[in-house]
């Protein structure tokens, strides 16, 4: 996940509760149905993704496989 200031012509934009997320057009089919949440606790604050299509993920949580 990266922050970007330019939206590509074919990129998808999703907005909810005032938050906009832009998804690269090549990634859309892999992310269908994914829920994103922001979680804070005493130790960390992070984005958490729940992808119902995922069959597994790496230990750091940055990549997954379908």
N, CA, C and O atoms as a Tripos MOL2 file, in Angstrom:
@<TRIPOS>MOLECULE
protein
  264   263    66     0     0
PROTEIN
NO_CHARGES

@<TRIPOS>ATOM
      1 N           0.8490   -1.1600    0.0000 N.3       1 UNK1
      2 CA          0.0000    0.0000    0.0000 C.3       1 UNK1
      3 C           0.9010    1.2310    0.0000 C.2       1 UNK1
      4 O           1.8450    1.3240    0.7850 O.2       1 UNK1
      5 N           0.5990    2.1640   -0.8850 N.am      2 UNK2
      6 CA          1.3390    3.4080   -0.9640 C.3       2 UNK2
      7 C           0.3860    4.5860   -0.9900 C.2       2 UNK2
      8 O          -0.7860    4.4520   -1.3420 O.2       2 UNK2
      9 N           0.9030    5.7280   -0.6160 N.am      3 UNK3
     10 CA          0.1480    6.9650   -0.7470 C.3       3 UNK3
     11 C           0.4900    7.5630   -2.0900 C.2       3 UNK3
     12 O           1.6480    7.5460   -2.5080 O.2       3 UNK3
     13 N          -0.5110    8.0930   -2.7670 N.am      4 UNK4
     14 CA         -0.2820    8.6740   -4.0910 C.3       4 UNK4
     15 C          -1.1240    9.9320   -4.2320 C.2       4 UNK4
     16 O          -2.1550   10.0770   -3.5750 O.2       4 UNK4
     17 N          -0.6870   10.8250   -5.0770 N.am      5 UNK5
     18 CA         -1.4290   12.0620   -5.2980 C.3       5 UNK5
     19 C          -2.0800   12.1060   -6.6750 C.2       5 UNK5
     20 O          -2.8570   13.0140   -6.9700 O.2       5 UNK5
     21 N          -1.7650   11.1270   -7.5150 N.am      6 UNK6
     22 CA         -2.2950   11.0970   -8.8800 C.3       6 UNK6
     23 C          -3.1280    9.8310   -9.0700 C.2       6 UNK6
     24 O          -2.6590    8.7240   -8.8050 O.2       6 UNK6
     25 N          -4.3670   10.0030   -9.5310 N.am      7 UNK7
     26 CA         -5.2300    8.8630   -9.8180 C.3       7 UNK7
     27 C          -5.0980    8.5220  -11.2900 C.2       7 UNK7
     28 O          -5.2750    9.3840  -12.1510 O.2       7 UNK7
     29 N          -4.7860    7.2570  -11.5820 N.am      8 UNK8
     30 CA         -4.6790    6.8010  -12.9600 C.3       8 UNK8
     31 C          -6.0430    6.8120  -13.6500 C.2       8 UNK8
     32 O          -7.0780    6.7590  -12.9850 O.2       8 UNK8
     33 N          -6.0430    6.8810  -14.9440 N.am      9 UNK9
     34 CA         -7.2770    6.9750  -15.7190 C.3       9 UNK9
     35 C          -8.2060    5.7850  -15.4800 C.2       9 UNK9
     36 O          -9.4260    5.9520  -15.4720 O.2       9 UNK9
     37 N          -7.6550    4.6040  -15.2890 N.am     10 UNK10
     38 CA         -8.4670    3.4010  -15.1120 C.3      10 UNK10
     39 C          -8.5770    2.9380  -13.6610 C.2      10 UNK10
     40 O          -9.2010    1.9130  -13.3870 O.2      10 UNK10
     41 N          -7.9800    3.6780  -12.7310 N.am     11 UNK11
     42 CA         -8.0210    3.2990  -11.3220 C.3      11 UNK11
     43 C          -9.4300    3.4710  -10.7520 C.2      11 UNK11
     44 O         -10.1840    4.3420  -11.1870 O.2      11 UNK11
     45 N          -9.7720    2.6340   -9.7790 N.am     12 UNK12
     46 CA        -11.0750    2.6940   -9.1120 C.3      12 UNK12
     47 C         -10.9570    3.5290   -7.8400 C.2      12 UNK12
     48 O          -9.9800    3.4060   -7.1020 O.2      12 UNK12
     49 N         -11.9390    4.3670   -7.5860 N.am     13 UNK13
     50 CA        -11.9620    5.1660   -6.3660 C.3      13 UNK13
     51 C         -13.1590    4.7450   -5.5260 C.2      13 UNK13
     52 O         -14.2860    4.6840   -6.0150 O.2      13 UNK13
     53 N         -12.8990    4.4560   -4.2590 N.am     14 UNK14
     54 CA        -13.9440    4.0680   -3.3180 C.3      14 UNK14
     55 C         -13.9500    5.0930   -2.2000 C.2      14 UNK14
     56 O         -12.8990    5.4230   -1.6510 O.2      14 UNK14
     57 N         -15.1290    5.5990   -1.8580 N.am     15 UNK15
     58 CA        -15.2330    6.5760   -0.7720 C.3      15 UNK15
     59 C         -16.2890    6.1300    0.2190 C.2      15 UNK15
     60 O         -17.3980    5.7510   -0.1580 O.2      15 UNK15
     61 N         -15.9250    6.1830    1.5070 N.am     16 UNK16
     62 CA        -16.8720    5.8500    2.5630 C.3      16 UNK16
     63 C         -16.5070    6.6430    3.8040 C.2      16 UNK16
     64 O         -15.3400    6.7110    4.1880 O.2      16 UNK16
     65 N         -17.4970    7.2340    4.4190 N.am     17 UNK17
     66 CA        -17.3000    8.0260    5.6440 C.3      17 UNK17
     67 C         -16.2360    9.1050    5.4570 C.2      17 UNK17
     68 O         -15.4800    9.3990    6.3830 O.2      17 UNK17
     69 N         -16.1740    9.6910    4.2730 N.am     18 UNK18
     70 CA        -15.2370   10.7770    4.0080 C.3      18 UNK18
     71 C         -13.8220   10.3410    3.6860 C.2      18 UNK18
     72 O         -12.9500   11.1880    3.4900 O.2      18 UNK18
     73 N         -13.5740    9.0540    3.6260 N.am     19 UNK19
     74 CA        -12.2380    8.5350    3.3220 C.3      19 UNK19
     75 C         -12.2350    7.9940    1.8950 C.2      19 UNK19
     76 O         -13.0880    7.1850    1.5300 O.2      19 UNK19
     77 N         -11.2750    8.4410    1.0950 N.am     20 UNK20
     78 CA        -11.1510    7.9570   -0.2820 C.3      20 UNK20
     79 C          -9.9800    6.9970   -0.3880 C.2      20 UNK20
     80 O          -8.8910    7.2580    0.1250 O.2      20 UNK20
     81 N         -10.2200    5.8870   -1.0580 N.am     21 UNK21
     82 CA         -9.1690    4.9130   -1.3370 C.3      21 UNK21
     83 C          -9.1670    4.6770   -2.8370 C.2      21 UNK21
     84 O         -10.2100    4.4080   -3.4340 O.2      21 UNK21
     85 N          -7.9800    4.7800   -3.4490 N.am     22 UNK22
     86 CA         -7.8340    4.5440   -4.8800 C.3      22 UNK22
     87 C          -7.1350    3.2070   -5.0640 C.2      22 UNK22
     88 O          -6.0900    2.9470   -4.4670 O.2      22 UNK22
     89 N          -7.7340    2.3560   -5.9080 N.am     23 UNK23
     90 CA         -7.1950    1.0180   -6.1550 C.3      23 UNK23
     91 C          -6.7370    0.9560   -7.6030 C.2      23 UNK23
     92 O          -7.4920    1.2720   -8.5230 O.2      23 UNK23
     93 N          -5.4850    0.5430   -7.7910 N.am     24 UNK24
     94 CA         -4.9460    0.3830   -9.1400 C.3      24 UNK24
     95 C          -5.7910   -0.6140   -9.9180 C.2      24 UNK24
     96 O          -6.1830   -1.6490   -9.3800 O.2      24 UNK24
     97 N          -6.0710   -0.3100  -11.1730 N.am     25 UNK25
     98 CA         -6.9850   -1.1320  -11.9640 C.3      25 UNK25
     99 C          -6.5510   -2.5940  -12.0420 C.2      25 UNK25
    100 O          -7.4090   -3.4730  -12.1330 O.2      25 UNK25
    101 N          -5.2500   -2.8840  -12.0090 N.am     26 UNK26
    102 CA         -4.7750   -4.2730  -12.0820 C.3      26 UNK26
    103 C          -5.0700   -5.0590  -10.8040 C.2      26 UNK26
    104 O          -5.0730   -6.2900  -10.8250 O.2      26 UNK26
    105 N          -5.3210   -4.3560   -9.6830 N.am     27 UNK27
    106 CA         -5.5200   -5.0250   -8.4010 C.3      27 UNK27
    107 C          -6.9920   -5.2220   -8.0570 C.2      27 UNK27
    108 O          -7.3060   -5.9640   -7.1260 O.2      27 UNK27
    109 N          -7.8940   -4.5810   -8.7800 N.am     28 UNK28
    110 CA         -9.3090   -4.5970   -8.4080 C.3      28 UNK28
    111 C          -9.8620   -6.0130   -8.2830 C.2      28 UNK28
    112 O         -10.5380   -6.3140   -7.2990 O.2      28 UNK28
    113 N          -9.6010   -6.8780   -9.2340 N.am     29 UNK29
    114 CA        -10.2050   -8.2190   -9.1870 C.3      29 UNK29
    115 C          -9.7070   -9.0420   -7.9990 C.2      29 UNK29
    116 O         -10.4040   -9.9550   -7.5570 O.2      29 UNK29
    117 N          -8.5160   -8.7380   -7.4720 N.am     30 UNK30
    118 CA         -7.9830   -9.4700   -6.3240 C.3      30 UNK30
    119 C          -8.5270   -8.9320   -5.0030 C.2      30 UNK30
    120 O          -8.4510   -9.6030   -3.9740 O.2      30 UNK30
    121 N          -9.0780   -7.7130   -5.0370 N.am     31 UNK31
    122 CA         -9.5220   -7.0670   -3.8050 C.3      31 UNK31
    123 C         -11.0370   -7.0090   -3.6520 C.2      31 UNK31
    124 O         -11.5330   -6.4430   -2.6780 O.2      31 UNK31
    125 N         -11.7770   -7.5810   -4.5890 N.am     32 UNK32
    126 CA        -13.2380   -7.5640   -4.4870 C.3      32 UNK32
    127 C         -13.6890   -8.2070   -3.1780 C.2      32 UNK32
    128 O         -13.2460   -9.3030   -2.8320 O.2      32 UNK32
    129 N         -14.5580   -7.5320   -2.4640 N.am     33 UNK33
    130 CA        -15.0770   -8.0430   -1.1970 C.3      33 UNK33
    131 C         -14.2090   -7.7370    0.0090 C.2      33 UNK33
    132 O         -14.5900   -8.0660    1.1320 O.2      33 UNK33
    133 N         -13.0550   -7.1160   -0.1910 N.am     34 UNK34
    134 CA        -12.1450   -6.8370    0.9100 C.3      34 UNK34
    135 C         -12.6930   -5.7310    1.8050 C.2      34 UNK34
    136 O         -13.1880   -4.7120    1.3240 O.2      34 UNK34
    137 N         -12.5960   -5.9460    3.1070 N.am     35 UNK35
    138 CA        -12.9610   -4.9410    4.0930 C.3      35 UNK35
    139 C         -11.6920   -4.3610    4.6870 C.2      35 UNK35
    140 O         -10.7540   -5.0900    5.0110 O.2      35 UNK35
    141 N         -11.6690   -3.0270    4.8280 N.am     36 UNK36
    142 CA        -10.5070   -2.3500    5.3990 C.3      36 UNK36
    143 C         -10.9460   -1.6340    6.6670 C.2      36 UNK36
    144 O         -11.9860   -0.9750    6.6850 O.2      36 UNK36
    145 N         -10.1540   -1.7630    7.7270 N.am     37 UNK37
    146 CA        -10.4640   -1.1080    8.9910 C.3      37 UNK37
    147 C          -9.1870   -0.5030    9.5490 C.2      37 UNK37
    148 O          -8.0870   -0.9480    9.2200 O.2      37 UNK37
    149 N          -9.3320    0.5090   10.3890 N.am     38 UNK38
    150 CA         -8.1950    1.1170   11.0710 C.3      38 UNK38
    151 C          -8.3260    0.7600   12.5410 C.2      38 UNK38
    152 O          -9.3220    1.0990   13.1800 O.2      38 UNK38
    153 N          -7.3220    0.0750   13.0790 N.am     39 UNK39
    154 CA         -7.3870   -0.4400   14.4440 C.3      39 UNK39
    155 C          -6.2680    0.1850   15.2720 C.2      39 UNK39
    156 O          -5.1140    0.2390   14.8460 O.2      39 UNK39
    157 N          -6.6320    0.6560   16.4650 N.am     40 UNK40
    158 CA         -5.6580    1.2110   17.4030 C.3      40 UNK40
    159 C          -5.7420    0.4380   18.7080 C.2      40 UNK40
    160 O          -6.8320    0.1200   19.1850 O.2      40 UNK40
    161 N          -4.5750    0.1350   19.2860 N.am     41 UNK41
    162 CA         -4.5460   -0.4310   20.6250 C.3      41 UNK41
    163 C          -3.3950    0.2220   21.3810 C.2      41 UNK41
    164 O          -2.8470    1.2210   20.9170 O.2      41 UNK41
    165 N          -3.0250   -0.3120   22.5150 N.am     42 UNK42
    166 CA         -1.9810    0.3020   23.3390 C.3      42 UNK42
    167 C          -0.6090    0.2750   22.6850 C.2      42 UNK42
    168 O           0.2500    1.0900   23.0210 O.2      42 UNK42
    169 N          -0.3910   -0.6400   21.7650 N.am     43 UNK43
    170 CA          0.9340   -0.8260   21.1790 C.3      43 UNK43
    171 C           1.0510   -0.2730   19.7650 C.2      43 UNK43
    172 O           2.1090    0.2280   19.3860 O.2      43 UNK43
    173 N          -0.0160   -0.3570   18.9810 N.am     44 UNK44
    174 CA          0.1030    0.0120   17.5670 C.3      44 UNK44
    175 C          -1.2120    0.5670   17.0230 C.2      44 UNK44
    176 O          -2.2770    0.4140   17.6220 O.2      44 UNK44
    177 N          -1.0970    1.2060   15.8850 N.am     45 UNK45
    178 CA         -2.2530    1.6570   15.1080 C.3      45 UNK45
    179 C          -1.9670    1.2510   13.6720 C.2      45 UNK45
    180 O          -0.8920    1.5370   13.1440 O.2      45 UNK45
    181 N          -2.9410    0.5730   13.0290 N.am     46 UNK46
    182 CA         -2.6720    0.0560   11.6930 C.3      46 UNK46
    183 C          -3.9520   -0.1680   10.9060 C.2      46 UNK46
    184 O          -5.0400   -0.2610   11.4750 O.2      46 UNK46
    185 N          -3.8050   -0.2540    9.5850 N.am     47 UNK47
    186 CA         -4.8950   -0.6680    8.7230 C.3      47 UNK47
    187 C          -4.9390   -2.1870    8.7330 C.2      47 UNK47
    188 O          -3.9030   -2.8450    8.6410 O.2      47 UNK47
    189 N          -6.1370   -2.7400    8.8450 N.am     48 UNK48
    190 CA         -6.3230   -4.1800    8.8390 C.3      48 UNK48
    191 C          -7.2390   -4.5170    7.6680 C.2      48 UNK48
    192 O          -8.2900   -3.8990    7.4950 O.2      48 UNK48
    193 N          -6.8360   -5.4970    6.8680 N.am     49 UNK49
    194 CA         -7.6020   -5.9000    5.6900 C.3      49 UNK49
    195 C          -8.1500   -7.3050    5.8880 C.2      49 UNK49
    196 O          -7.4290   -8.2110    6.3050 O.2      49 UNK49
    197 N          -9.4290   -7.4790    5.5850 N.am     50 UNK50
    198 CA        -10.0420   -8.7930    5.6150 C.3      50 UNK50
    199 C         -10.4900   -9.1070    4.1930 C.2      50 UNK50
    200 O         -11.4980   -8.5840    3.7190 O.2      50 UNK50
    201 N          -9.7290   -9.9710    3.5190 N.am     51 UNK51
    202 CA        -10.0370  -10.3400    2.1470 C.3      51 UNK51
    203 C         -10.6010  -11.7560    2.1390 C.2      51 UNK51
    204 O          -9.8690  -12.7130    2.3910 O.2      51 UNK51
    205 N         -11.9030  -11.9000    1.8490 N.am     52 UNK52
    206 CA        -12.4970  -13.2330    1.8750 C.3      52 UNK52
    207 C         -11.9650  -14.1730    0.7960 C.2      52 UNK52
    208 O         -12.1860  -15.3820    0.8730 O.2      52 UNK52
    209 N         -11.2720  -13.6420   -0.2050 N.am     53 UNK53
    210 CA        -10.7170  -14.4640   -1.2830 C.3      53 UNK53
    211 C          -9.3210  -15.0030   -0.9630 C.2      53 UNK53
    212 O          -8.8150  -15.8790   -1.6640 O.2      53 UNK53
    213 N          -8.7070  -14.4820    0.0910 N.am     54 UNK54
    214 CA         -7.3330  -14.8400    0.4310 C.3      54 UNK54
    215 C          -7.2460  -16.2620    0.9710 C.2      54 UNK54
    216 O          -8.0380  -16.6640    1.8240 O.2      54 UNK54
    217 N          -6.2800  -17.0150    0.4660 N.am     55 UNK55
    218 CA         -6.0280  -18.3770    0.9330 C.3      55 UNK55
    219 C          -4.8620  -18.4430    1.9100 C.2      55 UNK55
    220 O          -4.6790  -19.4460    2.6000 O.2      55 UNK55
    221 N          -4.0660  -17.3630    1.9680 N.am     56 UNK56
    222 CA         -2.9250  -17.3180    2.8680 C.3      56 UNK56
    223 C          -2.2510  -15.9700    2.7750 C.2      56 UNK56
    224 O          -2.4950  -15.2080    1.8390 O.2      56 UNK56
    225 N          -1.3960  -15.6690    3.7520 N.am     57 UNK57
    226 CA         -0.6800  -14.3940    3.7330 C.3      57 UNK57
    227 C           0.6870  -14.5550    4.3790 C.2      57 UNK57
    228 O           0.9560  -15.5400    5.0660 O.2      57 UNK57
    229 N           1.5410  -13.5700    4.1450 N.am     58 UNK58
    230 CA          2.8720  -13.6030    4.7470 C.3      58 UNK58
    231 C           2.7810  -13.1900    6.2080 C.2      58 UNK58
    232 O           1.7370  -12.7130    6.6530 O.2      58 UNK58
    233 N           3.8350  -13.3630    6.9390 N.am     59 UNK59
    234 CA          3.8470  -13.0270    8.3500 C.3      59 UNK59
    235 C           3.7120  -11.5510    8.6500 C.2      59 UNK59
    236 O           3.1950  -11.1800    9.7040 O.2      59 UNK59
    237 N           4.1710  -10.6940    7.7360 N.am     60 UNK60
    238 CA          4.1030   -9.2530    7.9920 C.3      60 UNK60
    239 C           2.7480   -8.6820    7.6070 C.2      60 UNK60
    240 O           2.4290   -7.5610    8.0000 O.2      60 UNK60
    241 N           1.9410   -9.4200    6.8500 N.am     61 UNK61
    242 CA          0.6100   -8.9650    6.4840 C.3      61 UNK61
    243 C           0.5370   -8.0750    5.2640 C.2      61 UNK61
    244 O          -0.5290   -7.5440    4.9540 O.2      61 UNK61
    245 N           1.6460   -7.9000    4.5610 N.am     62 UNK62
    246 CA          1.6440   -7.0090    3.3960 C.3      62 UNK62
    247 C           1.2910   -7.7020    2.0870 C.2      62 UNK62
    248 O           0.9690   -7.0300    1.1070 O.2      62 UNK62
    249 N           1.3440   -9.0180    2.0490 N.am     63 UNK63
    250 CA          1.0030   -9.7100    0.8070 C.3      63 UNK63
    251 C           0.1140  -10.9120    1.1230 C.2      63 UNK63
    252 O           0.1000  -11.4190    2.2450 O.2      63 UNK63
    253 N          -0.6140  -11.3450    0.1210 N.am     64 UNK64
    254 CA         -1.5060  -12.4820    0.2800 C.3      64 UNK64
    255 C          -1.5680  -13.2540   -1.0210 C.2      64 UNK64
    256 O          -1.1430  -12.7630   -2.0660 O.2      64 UNK64
    257 N          -2.1020  -14.4750   -0.9540 N.am     65 UNK65
    258 CA         -2.2850  -15.2550   -2.1780 C.3      65 UNK65
    259 C          -3.7260  -15.7260   -2.2760 C.2      65 UNK65
    260 O          -4.4240  -15.8790   -1.2740 O.2      65 UNK65
    261 N          -4.1460  -15.9500   -3.5090 N.am     66 UNK66
    262 CA         -5.5320  -16.3470   -3.7780 C.3      66 UNK66
    263 C          -5.5390  -17.7470   -4.3580 C.2      66 UNK66
    264 O          -6.6040  -18.2850   -4.6610 O.2      66 UNK66
@<TRIPOS>BOND
     1     1     2 1
     2     2     3 1
     3     3     4 2
     4     3     5 am
     5     5     6 1
     6     6     7 1
     7     7     8 2
     8     7     9 am
     9     9    10 1
    10    10    11 1
    11    11    12 2
    12    11    13 am
    13    13    14 1
    14    14    15 1
    15    15    16 2
    16    15    17 am
    17    17    18 1
    18    18    19 1
    19    19    20 2
    20    19    21 am
    21    21    22 1
    22    22    23 1
    23    23    24 2
    24    23    25 am
    25    25    26 1
    26    26    27 1
    27    27    28 2
    28    27    29 am
    29    29    30 1
    30    30    31 1
    31    31    32 2
    32    31    33 am
    33    33    34 1
    34    34    35 1
    35    35    36 2
    36    35    37 am
    37    37    38 1
    38    38    39 1
    39    39    40 2
    40    39    41 am
    41    41    42 1
    42    42    43 1
    43    43    44 2
    44    43    45 am
    45    45    46 1
    46    46    47 1
    47    47    48 2
    48    47    49 am
    49    49    50 1
    50    50    51 1
    51    51    52 2
    52    51    53 am
    53    53    54 1
    54    54    55 1
    55    55    56 2
    56    55    57 am
    57    57    58 1
    58    58    59 1
    59    59    60 2
    60    59    61 am
    61    61    62 1
    62    62    63 1
    63    63    64 2
    64    63    65 am
    65    65    66 1
    66    66    67 1
    67    67    68 2
    68    67    69 am
    69    69    70 1
    70    70    71 1
    71    71    72 2
    72    71    73 am
    73    73    74 1
    74    74    75 1
    75    75    76 2
    76    75    77 am
    77    77    78 1
    78    78    79 1
    79    79    80 2
    80    79    81 am
    81    81    82 1
    82    82    83 1
    83    83    84 2
    84    83    85 am
    85    85    86 1
    86    86    87 1
    87    87    88 2
    88    87    89 am
    89    89    90 1
    90    90    91 1
    91    91    92 2
    92    91    93 am
    93    93    94 1
    94    94    95 1
    95    95    96 2
    96    95    97 am
    97    97    98 1
    98    98    99 1
    99    99   100 2
   100    99   101 am
   101   101   102 1
   102   102   103 1
   103   103   104 2
   104   103   105 am
   105   105   106 1
   106   106   107 1
   107   107   108 2
   108   107   109 am
   109   109   110 1
   110   110   111 1
   111   111   112 2
   112   111   113 am
   113   113   114 1
   114   114   115 1
   115   115   116 2
   116   115   117 am
   117   117   118 1
   118   118   119 1
   119   119   120 2
   120   119   121 am
   121   121   122 1
   122   122   123 1
   123   123   124 2
   124   123   125 am
   125   125   126 1
   126   126   127 1
   127   127   128 2
   128   127   129 am
   129   129   130 1
   130   130   131 1
   131   131   132 2
   132   131   133 am
   133   133   134 1
   134   134   135 1
   135   135   136 2
   136   135   137 am
   137   137   138 1
   138   138   139 1
   139   139   140 2
   140   139   141 am
   141   141   142 1
   142   142   143 1
   143   143   144 2
   144   143   145 am
   145   145   146 1
   146   146   147 1
   147   147   148 2
   148   147   149 am
   149   149   150 1
   150   150   151 1
   151   151   152 2
   152   151   153 am
   153   153   154 1
   154   154   155 1
   155   155   156 2
   156   155   157 am
   157   157   158 1
   158   158   159 1
   159   159   160 2
   160   159   161 am
   161   161   162 1
   162   162   163 1
   163   163   164 2
   164   163   165 am
   165   165   166 1
   166   166   167 1
   167   167   168 2
   168   167   169 am
   169   169   170 1
   170   170   171 1
   171   171   172 2
   172   171   173 am
   173   173   174 1
   174   174   175 1
   175   175   176 2
   176   175   177 am
   177   177   178 1
   178   178   179 1
   179   179   180 2
   180   179   181 am
   181   181   182 1
   182   182   183 1
   183   183   184 2
   184   183   185 am
   185   185   186 1
   186   186   187 1
   187   187   188 2
   188   187   189 am
   189   189   190 1
   190   190   191 1
   191   191   192 2
   192   191   193 am
   193   193   194 1
   194   194   195 1
   195   195   196 2
   196   195   197 am
   197   197   198 1
   198   198   199 1
   199   199   200 2
   200   199   201 am
   201   201   202 1
   202   202   203 1
   203   203   204 2
   204   203   205 am
   205   205   206 1
   206   206   207 1
   207   207   208 2
   208   207   209 am
   209   209   210 1
   210   210   211 1
   211   211   212 2
   212   211   213 am
   213   213   214 1
   214   214   215 1
   215   215   216 2
   216   215   217 am
   217   217   218 1
   218   218   219 1
   219   219   220 2
   220   219   221 am
   221   221   222 1
   222   222   223 1
   223   223   224 2
   224   223   225 am
   225   225   226 1
   226   226   227 1
   227   227   228 2
   228   227   229 am
   229   229   230 1
   230   230   231 1
   231   231   232 2
   232   231   233 am
   233   233   234 1
   234   234   235 1
   235   235   236 2
   236   235   237 am
   237   237   238 1
   238   238   239 1
   239   239   240 2
   240   239   241 am
   241   241   242 1
   242   242   243 1
   243   243   244 2
   244   243   245 am
   245   245   246 1
   246   246   247 1
   247   247   248 2
   248   247   249 am
   249   249   250 1
   250   250   251 1
   251   251   252 2
   252   251   253 am
   253   253   254 1
   254   254   255 1
   255   255   256 2
   256   255   257 am
   257   257   258 1
   258   258   259 1
   259   259   260 2
   260   259   261 am
   261   261   262 1
   262   262   263 1
   263   263   264 2
@<TRIPOS>SUBSTRUCTURE
     1 UNK1         2 RESIDUE 1 A UNK
     2 UNK2         6 RESIDUE 1 A UNK
     3 UNK3        10 RESIDUE 1 A UNK
     4 UNK4        14 RESIDUE 1 A UNK
     5 UNK5        18 RESIDUE 1 A UNK
     6 UNK6        22 RESIDUE 1 A UNK
     7 UNK7        26 RESIDUE 1 A UNK
     8 UNK8        30 RESIDUE 1 A UNK
     9 UNK9        34 RESIDUE 1 A UNK
    10 UNK10       38 RESIDUE 1 A UNK
    11 UNK11       42 RESIDUE 1 A UNK
    12 UNK12       46 RESIDUE 1 A UNK
    13 UNK13       50 RESIDUE 1 A UNK
    14 UNK14       54 RESIDUE 1 A UNK
    15 UNK15       58 RESIDUE 1 A UNK
    16 UNK16       62 RESIDUE 1 A UNK
    17 UNK17       66 RESIDUE 1 A UNK
    18 UNK18       70 RESIDUE 1 A UNK
    19 UNK19       74 RESIDUE 1 A UNK
    20 UNK20       78 RESIDUE 1 A UNK
    21 UNK21       82 RESIDUE 1 A UNK
    22 UNK22       86 RESIDUE 1 A UNK
    23 UNK23       90 RESIDUE 1 A UNK
    24 UNK24       94 RESIDUE 1 A UNK
    25 UNK25       98 RESIDUE 1 A UNK
    26 UNK26      102 RESIDUE 1 A UNK
    27 UNK27      106 RESIDUE 1 A UNK
    28 UNK28      110 RESIDUE 1 A UNK
    29 UNK29      114 RESIDUE 1 A UNK
    30 UNK30      118 RESIDUE 1 A UNK
    31 UNK31      122 RESIDUE 1 A UNK
    32 UNK32      126 RESIDUE 1 A UNK
    33 UNK33      130 RESIDUE 1 A UNK
    34 UNK34      134 RESIDUE 1 A UNK
    35 UNK35      138 RESIDUE 1 A UNK
    36 UNK36      142 RESIDUE 1 A UNK
    37 UNK37      146 RESIDUE 1 A UNK
    38 UNK38      150 RESIDUE 1 A UNK
    39 UNK39      154 RESIDUE 1 A UNK
    40 UNK40      158 RESIDUE 1 A UNK
    41 UNK41      162 RESIDUE 1 A UNK
    42 UNK42      166 RESIDUE 1 A UNK
    43 UNK43      170 RESIDUE 1 A UNK
    44 UNK44      174 RESIDUE 1 A UNK
    45 UNK45      178 RESIDUE 1 A UNK
    46 UNK46      182 RESIDUE 1 A UNK
    47 UNK47      186 RESIDUE 1 A UNK
    48 UNK48      190 RESIDUE 1 A UNK
    49 UNK49      194 RESIDUE 1 A UNK
    50 UNK50      198 RESIDUE 1 A UNK
    51 UNK51      202 RESIDUE 1 A UNK
    52 UNK52      206 RESIDUE 1 A UNK
    53 UNK53      210 RESIDUE 1 A UNK
    54 UNK54      214 RESIDUE 1 A UNK
    55 UNK55      218 RESIDUE 1 A UNK
    56 UNK56      222 RESIDUE 1 A UNK
    57 UNK57      226 RESIDUE 1 A UNK
    58 UNK58      230 RESIDUE 1 A UNK
    59 UNK59      234 RESIDUE 1 A UNK
    60 UNK60      238 RESIDUE 1 A UNK
    61 UNK61      242 RESIDUE 1 A UNK
    62 UNK62      246 RESIDUE 1 A UNK
    63 UNK63      250 RESIDUE 1 A UNK
    64 UNK64      254 RESIDUE 1 A UNK
    65 UNK65      258 RESIDUE 1 A UNK
    66 UNK66      262 RESIDUE 1 A UNK
